């Protein structure tokens, strides 16, 4: 894996996990908004290879990991779970029977999602930091 590939993987991780944190914050902010539907991020990996496969290709002398790794933000879907119905006649969002649908956001789930996204963001920062120190060491060797 080249240094630029490590920087690209770290950059992709930063962008994807920052979007995850934004979505979790949006869900938490709209927890009490009637008819709000919780948003769920869709994330996929660029390449799905096992560690053993990468390790064996490194042993074969190949440029292992060139172009491998990273994550993609593939969009957002809405949680299909319906929110609870509450009887509030006269509310602007009430249906013809006087019921409104509450948000289907669960604060504990979104707090946990935000925490996981924050830790993944920090891990991506770590990848960038390690790649930076490797590049700096390579420059020192070249002096």
C-alpha positions in Angstrom: 0.0 0.0 0.0 1.4 3.3 -1.0 1.4 6.4 1.2 -1.0 8.2 -1.0 -3.4 5.2 -0.8 -3.2 5.5 3.0 -4.0 9.2 2.8 -7.0 8.5 0.5 -8.4 5.8 2.8 -8.1 8.1 5.8 -9.7 10.9 3.8 -12.6 8.7 2.8 -13.1 7.6 6.4 -13.1 11.2 7.6 -15.8 12.2 5.0 -18.0 9.2 5.5 -17.9 9.2 9.3 -18.5 13.0 9.5 -21.7 12.4 7.5 -22.7 9.6 10.0 -22.3 12.1 12.9 -24.3 14.7 11.0 -27.2 12.2 10.4 -27.2 11.1 14.0 -27.3 14.7 15.2 -30.1 15.5 12.8 -32.1 12.5 14.1 -31.6 13.5 17.7 -32.5 17.1 16.9 -35.8 16.0 15.3 -36.7 13.4 17.9 -39.8 15.4 19.0 -40.8 16.5 15.5 -44.1 14.9 14.4 -44.0 12.8 11.3 -40.1 12.9 11.2 -38.7 9.6 9.9 -35.3 8.6 11.2 -32.5 8.6 8.6 -30.0 5.7 8.3 -26.7 6.0 6.5 -25.7 3.4 4.0 -22.0 2.7 4.0 -20.0 0.2 2.0 -16.4 -0.8 1.7 -14.5 -0.3 -1.5 -12.9 -3.7 -1.5 -14.0 -6.7 0.5 -10.8 -8.8 0.9 -9.8 -10.8 3.9 -6.6 -10.1 5.8 -5.2 -13.5 4.8 -5.6 -12.7 1.1 -3.8 -9.3 1.4 -1.0 -11.0 3.5 -0.5 -13.8 1.0 -0.3 -11.3 -1.9 2.3 -9.4 0.0 4.3 -12.6 0.4 4.1 -13.2 -3.3 5.9 -9.9 -4.0 2.9 -8.2 -5.4 2.1 -4.6 -4.6 -0.4 -5.5 -2.0 -3.2 -3.2 -1.3 -2.7 -0.9 -4.3 -6.2 0.5 -4.8 -7.7 -1.5 -1.9 -9.6 -0.3 1.1 -11.6 2.7 2.0 -15.3 3.3 2.6 -18.1 4.8 0.5 -21.2 6.8 1.6 -23.9 5.3 -0.6 -26.8 7.5 0.6 -29.5 7.6 3.2 -32.6 5.5 3.7 -35.5 6.1 6.0 -36.2 3.8 8.9 -39.4 1.9 8.0 -40.5 1.6 11.7 -43.6 3.7 12.2 -43.7 6.2 15.1 -46.4 6.0 17.7 -49.8 7.6 17.1 -51.0 10.2 19.5 -54.5 11.7 19.6 -54.1 15.5 19.2 -57.1 17.0 17.3 -56.5 20.5 16.1 -52.7 19.9 15.5 -51.7 21.0 12.1 -50.2 17.6 11.2 -53.2 15.6 12.5 -55.0 13.3 10.1 -58.7 13.2 9.6 -59.2 11.3 12.8 -57.1 13.7 14.9 -54.0 11.5 15.3 -50.4 12.6 14.7 -47.5 10.2 14.1 -44.5 10.8 16.4 -40.9 10.5 15.2 -39.6 7.0 15.1 -36.2 8.2 16.4 -34.8 6.4 19.5 -32.4 8.6 21.3 -30.3 5.8 22.7 -29.8 4.2 19.2 -28.7 7.5 17.7 -26.4 8.4 20.6 -24.8 5.0 20.2 -24.5 5.6 16.4 -22.9 9.0 17.0 -20.4 7.5 19.4 -19.4 4.8 17.0 -19.1 7.3 14.1 -17.0 9.6 16.3 -14.6 6.7 17.2 -14.4 5.6 13.5 -13.6 9.3 12.6 -10.9 9.3 15.2 -9.5 6.0 13.8 -9.4 7.6 10.3 -7.5 10.6 11.9 -5.1 8.0 13.3 -4.5 6.5 9.8 -3.8 10.0 8.5 -1.4 10.7 11.3 0.5 7.4 10.8 0.8 8.0 7.1 2.1 11.5 7.8 4.7 10.2 10.2 5.7 7.5 7.6 6.1 10.2 4.9 8.1 12.4 7.2 10.4 9.5 8.1 10.8 8.7 4.4 11.9 12.3 3.8 14.4 12.1 6.6 15.9 9.0 5.1 16.3 10.8 1.8 18.4 13.6 3.3 
